[in-house]
Amino acid sequence: MNGYFYVLTIIDLFVLSFMCILTKLSEALSKKQKQGFVCAFVLIAGISVLEVITLIVDGKPSSYRWLNIMSNYLGFGLSPAVAICLVYVLDKKTTFKREFKMAVYCELGYLIFLALSIPHGIVFSVDADNIYSRGQYFCIYLIMYFTAILYLSISTIIKAREFQNRSRKLIYPLIVFLTAETIIQVMSPELRVTWLCVTLLSVLYFIYCNEMWNQLDGLTGLLNQSSYLNRTEEMRYSGGVLIVFDVNDDYGHLQGDICLAAIADCIKKAYACYGYCYRIGGDEFCVLLKNGEKEEECLHEFMNRLEERRKEITFLPIVSFGSSVFSGEDINVVKEIADRNMYQCKKEQKNRVASQL
């Protein structure tokens, strides 16, 4: 069994090394996200090596006892940190949210507690003959490990919903797989497949996150034009409403970006519950609304949010809009009708402004 486990560990380390290089070479990831993924892969590799060391030195002469203790301490102590590193990559921003800071503090507190518990064998013990055994409260490690997984899962689901990711439900089978594998490992410790499975899941998570980010427009956080084109083919047959928005932007580049981000946020908060929101051009947005009956309600919500944001950003421009119903026509036909309605709206807005002067 040991020889088989060593071979699996070598495969594990090769995959993790490959993923580190792939992450470093990625053009889609920010510096912060690269750091998070590389840190997670290095941690998994390190814990895999530590598990090999514990297997080699366990039962050896007592002069190796310190190495057995240290390897188990680091292995048990750093396991929750893998999930924290993966949470770190979910946001491209460099600021740290309060929840993430709390998770880091909990991990540091757990490491301190684990170190202080070693002489008492609370979580694990290595006796005078250098034999490892689980402690009476080994469940503390399991609680920390599963809490970290739960934290990663909830954070991913929230972020995927925020980004309107259609594949967000795929996170559930990953959670179930890792949970089932961990339970099997706890019940049958001789199998030693935990970190090979964690490696597999970290690779799948890397793919999952990249798929999510590749759908996004970098400035606004809305879905991008490629995602829009793919989705319109489905809407053509399933029905719905196309709503287009045009921003009358008369400001410079920096202020223009601020306006676009603010308007995109209003669109997403007003429409995302009932459809998909896109940035399809420089200052052009659209929504694919699944339920046409919600159009008026969403528009009212959008206008209210826009007026609220205008109190903060006084130079926020006027937004024109128009819509068209999908009824089997080609998307270009539907878009042309929506554009005509939008231009009519823009004309009415200009006339209204002119009459007030």
N, C-alpha and C positions, 0 to 999 in steps of 0.2 A: 504493500500500500504506500509506503514512504517514497519508493522510487517513482510510482505513478504520480504522487503529489508533487514531487520535485519537477517532473516534466510539465505538469499543469502550471506550476509557478513560473517556469521559464517562458511558456507560451503567454502567460499573463503579463510578464514583464515586457515581452516583445510588443504586445498589443498596446500597452500603456506608453511605451517609448514612441511607437509610431503615432499615437494620438497626440502626444506632446509636440512632436515635430509638425503634424498636421495643423494643430492649433496655432503654433507660432507662425506658420506660413499663411494662415487664413487671412483673406482680405475683407471678409464680412464681419469679423469680430472686432470690437473695440479693445484697446489696451487693457482695460479693466476686466473685460470678459475673458481675454486670453489668460490673464493672471489667475482668474478663478478656476478655469478649466485645468490649466497646468498644475496648479496647487492641488486640485482634487486628484488628478492622475498620479502625481508624485506621492501624495499621501497613500493612495491605494497600493502603489508599488512598494512603498516603505512598509506598510502594514503586512503585505504579502510576504516580504522578506523576513519581517519579525516573526511571523508565524512559522516560517521554515526554521529560524534560529531556535524558537522554543521547542520545536519537534526534535532538533538535533541535540540540544543540550539537556533536555529533560531526562533525568535519571543518570546523568553523567556524574563524575566526581563533584563533591561539594564546592570545589574551587570555581565551578561554573554557575553556582547558585545565583550570584549577583546578575549574571547575564540573563538567566532564566526570568528572574524577577523584573529586570528592566525591560526585557522584550515583551512580557505580558502586560506590564504597566503601560508602555507606549501603545501597544496594540489595542488594549481596551480603552485607553484614554483618548486616543486620536480618532477612533472610529466615528463618533458623531460629527467630527470636524469635516468629514468628507461631504456630508449633506449641506453643511453651512457654506462650504466653498462653492457648491453648485447653486445655492441660493444667491450667492454673491454675483454670479454671472447673469442673473435674470434681468438686471437693470444696467443699461449702458452708462447711466449717470455716475459720477464719481462720489456723490454724497452718500452717506450711510443712513439708512432709515433706523428709526428707534427700535423696531422689532429685530433688525439684524444685529444691532449693538447688544440688545438683550441676549440674543442667542450666543454671541461671542462671549459675553460675561458668564453665561451659564456653562459654556464649555470650559472656560478657565477655572470656574468654581469646581466643576466636576474633576478636572485634572488635579487640583489641590486636594480635594477630598480623597480621591483615589490614592494619591501619594501618602496621605496621612493614615489611610486605612490599611496599608500594606503590612505593618507589624501585627495587626489584629486579624488579618485574613478575612476581612469582611466581604470583599468581592471575589478575591482569589487568594490562594496561598501557595508558597513553595516551601516545603518542610526542610528540615536539616539534611535529609538525604537527597535534596534537590529534586523532589517529586512535586509536580504541579497538581493542584486540585481546585475545584470551584469552591468559593466561599458560601457561607450560609445566606448571604444577601447578594448573590450573583445577579438577582433580578434587577438590582440598581443599574447595572450595565445595560441590561435589556431595555429597561425603561428609557434610559438616555438614548440608546440607539434607535428605538422605535419613535421616540419623541422627535429626534432629528429627521427621521424619514417623513414623519407626519408634517413637520414644519416645511420641509422641501416640497412635499406634495401640495399642501395648501397654497404655498407661495406660487408654485407653478400654475395651479388652476386659476388663481386670481389674476396672474399676469397674462395667461392665455385668454381669459375672458376679456381683460382690458384691451388686448390686442386683436380681439375678435377672431381668434384662431379656431377654425372649424374642426381641427384635429385634436382639440384639447381633451376630449374624452379618452384618448389613447394613453393618457397618464395613468388611468385607473388600472389597466392590466399590468403596467410596470410595477405599480405599488403592490398589487396582489401577488405578483411573481416574487418580488423581493421579500415580502412578508412570509409567504409560504416557504421559501427557501431558508429563511432565517430560523423559522420554527423547526424545520427538518434538521437543520444544523445543530440547534440546541438539544433536540431529542437524540440525535445520533452524531456526537462530536467527532467520531472517527472518520466521517465522510470528508471533512475539510474542503468544502466547495464554496464557502461563503464569499471569499474575496474574488474568486473567479467569476461568480455571478454578479458581484458588485461591478467588476470590470466590464462585463457584458452590458449591464444596465447603464453604466456611465457613458459607454459608447452610444447606446441607443438614445440616451438623454441628450448627448451632443448633437446627434442627427435631428432629434425632435426639436430642440431649440433653434438650430440653424434653419429648419424648415419654417418655423414660426417667424423668425426675423427676416427671412428672405421674402416674406409676403408684405413687409412693412415699408412705408415711406419714412425715410430717416428723419425728416424735419418735423412732421406732424404726428407720427405714430399711427396714422390711418393705414388701411390696406393700400397697396400700390397698384399701378396700372396693369401689371401682368396678372395679378389676382383678379382684378376687375374683368379683364377680357375672358378669363377662364370661367368666372361665375356667370357672366351674361349669357353664355351658351345654355346653361341650365335654366336660367330665368325665362328664356325665350319660350320654353315648353311648360314650365311649372307656373308661370304667371307671376304677377307682382307689379310694382311701380318703379320706374326710374326717375329719380329726382336729381337735377343738376343745379350746381351753385357756381356763381361767378363773383369774384371779389373785385371791386372797383379800387384797385391799389394805385394810389398816386404818390406813394412814399418811397424812400430809398431802400436799399437792400436789407439793412439791419432791421429797420422798422417794419419793412414788408414781411420779413420772416416772423417777427413777433406777432403781427396781425394774422398771418396764415396759421400759425400754431394755435392762437387763441380761438379763431373761427373753427378750426378743425376740432378743437376740444368741445366747443358748443355743439357742433354737428354730432360728434360721437355720443355725447351725453344725452342728446335729444332723440337720436335715431337708432343707436346700437342695439337696444332691446328688441327692436322689431325688424332689423335688417343689417346690411353691411355697408360700412362707410369707407369711401376711397378718396385719395387724391390722384387725379388722372392727368393733371397738367400743372403748369406753374402756379396759377391762381384759380384752378378749376377743380371743384370737388363734386362728388356724386354719391348718392345713396341708392342701393338696391333694396327696396322695401318689400318684404315678403307679404305683408298684409296691407292692402290698399286702404282699408277702413281706418287705419291708424295715421293716415297722412296728415289730416288736419290737426289732430292731437299733437303729433310730433312737430309739425311746423310751428304751432303755438308755443310749444316748449322751447324750440330753437330760438324763436324771436325773443322770448323772455330772457333766455340765457345770454343772448347777444347784447341785449340792453344792459344787463347786469355787468357784463365784461366791459362795456363801453364806459362805465363809471370808473373802472381801473385804468383802461387804455383809452384815453380820450380821442386818440387819432385812429381808432378802429373804423375801417371804411364800411360803406354800404355793401350789402350782399344781395345779389339778385338770384332768383330761383325759378325753376320751371319743372314740370313733370309730364310724364307720359306713361300709359299703361302698356304692359307686355300682353300681347294677344296673338302670339305666333309669328309676328313679323321679325325680320332681320334686325339685329341690334342697331345697325346704322339708321334704319328707318325710325325706330323708337327714339334714338338719341337726337335725331334731327327735329322731331316733334317737340321733345323736351327743350331743346335749344331755342326753338322758335318761341315757346312759351316763356322761357327765361329772358330772351331779348325783349319781349313785350313787357315783362315785369321791369326790366332795366329802364325801358323807355318811360314807363309810368312813374318810376321813382325819380328820374331826371326832371320830368315835368312837374312833379310834386315839389321838388326842391326849388325849381325855377320860380314857381308860383309863390313861394314863401319869401323870396328875395325882394 
